[in-house]
Amino acid sequence: MYTPKGEVNRKFLRMLYREQILEEMNSCKNRDELSAVMEKYSVKISEEEARDSLAVILSYLEEETQQKLLSE
């Protein structure tokens, strides 16, 4: 999915909306465990794609947080 700040993998984004998956990802202690969780839920994207998608998502979250702080 294209955004003005960069490309976000749709499968990765959909995965982030599922609380159970996030909990499992959060409990991972290394990359292999994280890859296993992603494969378990059929999210077959490269580590680079996941990292790039996450960077774009985080940039939007940071911007939203800054806007909220400025409005207070």
C-alpha positions as a printed NumPy array, in Angstrom:
array([[  0.   ,   0.   ,   0.   ],
       [  1.517,   3.306,  -1.05 ],
       [  1.542,   6.226,   1.359],
       [  3.17 ,   9.643,   0.943],
       [  5.825,   8.56 ,   3.46 ],
       [  6.591,   5.241,   1.776],
       [  5.345,   1.764,   1.01 ],
       [  3.567,  -0.362,   3.644],
       [  3.077,  -4.081,   3.052],
       [ -0.663,  -4.807,   3.318],
       [ -0.173,  -8.258,   4.861],
       [  2.089,  -6.799,   7.523],
       [ -0.371,  -3.995,   8.271],
       [ -3.318,  -6.402,   8.589],
       [ -1.249,  -8.539,  10.93 ],
       [ -0.69 ,  -5.574,  13.253],
       [ -4.44 ,  -5.207,  13.78 ],
       [ -4.672,  -8.626,  15.431],
       [ -3.966,  -8.45 ,  19.161],
       [ -3.07 , -12.132,  19.485],
       [ -0.37 , -11.813,  16.843],
       [  1.031,  -8.67 ,  18.456],
       [  1.25 , -10.437,  21.807],
       [  3.118, -13.34 ,  20.24 ],
       [  5.454, -10.973,  18.393],
       [  6.103,  -9.056,  21.598],
       [  7.126, -12.246,  23.402],
       [  9.754, -13.152,  20.785],
       [ 13.329, -13.133,  22.018],
       [ 15.088, -13.226,  18.644],
       [ 14.586, -12.896,  14.892],
       [ 14.02 , -16.614,  14.39 ],
       [ 11.106, -16.63 ,  16.822],
       [  9.654, -13.54 ,  15.15 ],
       [  9.972, -15.137,  11.715],
       [  8.217, -18.251,  13.033],
       [  5.286, -16.155,  14.29 ],
       [  4.989, -14.371,  10.968],
       [  5.097, -17.676,   9.067],
       [  2.537, -19.185,  11.449],
       [  0.072, -16.492,  10.398],
       [  1.02 , -16.724,   6.706],
       [  2.724, -13.353,   6.594],
       [  5.444, -14.192,   4.104],
       [  7.412, -11.013,   3.634],
       [ 11.111, -10.374,   3.923],
       [ 12.675,  -8.941,   7.036],
       [ 13.559,  -5.853,   5.018],
       [  9.934,  -5.358,   3.9  ],
       [  8.725,  -5.718,   7.483],
       [ 11.35 ,  -3.265,   8.743],
       [ 10.552,  -0.715,   6.02 ],
       [  6.798,  -1.022,   6.612],
       [  7.25 ,  -0.602,  10.341],
       [  9.406,   2.497,   9.82 ],
       [  6.642,   4.12 ,   7.743],
       [  3.968,   3.216,  10.3  ],
       [  6.097,   4.568,  13.153],
       [  6.677,   7.854,  11.318],
       [  2.899,   8.349,  11.115],
       [  2.488,   7.499,  14.807],
       [  5.238,   9.957,  15.778],
       [  3.609,  12.695,  13.699],
       [  0.214,  11.995,  15.276],
       [  1.728,  12.102,  18.764],
       [  3.453,  15.425,  18.065],
       [  0.209,  16.926,  16.77 ],
       [ -1.643,  15.827,  19.904],
       [  1.049,  17.309,  22.146],
       [  0.966,  20.613,  20.281],
       [ -2.81 ,  20.823,  20.521],
       [ -2.797,  20.421,  24.316]])
